[in-house]
């Protein structure tokens, strides 16, 4: 199905190469679960360690 008003429902990050966005129509976007924030996915201690590198 195609739409003239796509909505970003997720952003996929990759270790190598650029990430990409996942789009859906406005009706289907309401049924997509919210995506976790990648900056808060790690526990605080691990985030502090990885930022020192």
N, C-alpha and C positions, 0 to 999 in steps of 0.2 A: 504494500500500500504506500502511496506517496502523499505528501501533504505540502501545502504552501506555507504553513506556519510551524516548522519544526521546533521542538523544545529539547534542550540538552538535559538528559536524565542521568548521565554518568560521564566521568572522565577517567579513562584508563591510562595509568602511568606505567612506563616500561623501563627496564634497566638499561637497555641499549636502544637508541633510536627514539624518535618522537612518540609521544602518547597520542591518544585520539579521543574524540568525543563521541558519545552514543546519543543519538537523537530518537525522538518518538513524536507522534502527533499529540496534540493537546489532550485529546480524550484518553489515549493510552498512557500518557505521562502521569496521569493521576493514579494509575495502578502500579507504578514502579516504586519499589521501596527506596527510601532515602539512602544515599551513599555515605559511608563514614568519611570523616575528614582525615586525610592521610597524615596531616601534621599531628593529630592526636591519637593515631592508631597505636603508637608505641607507648609503653609505660614511661613515666617521667624520667626515671633513672637511665633508661636506655636512650632516650632522646638526648639527654645531657652528654652521655658518652659519645654518641655518634656526631654531635656538633663540634667536638674537640678535635676531630680528625682533620 
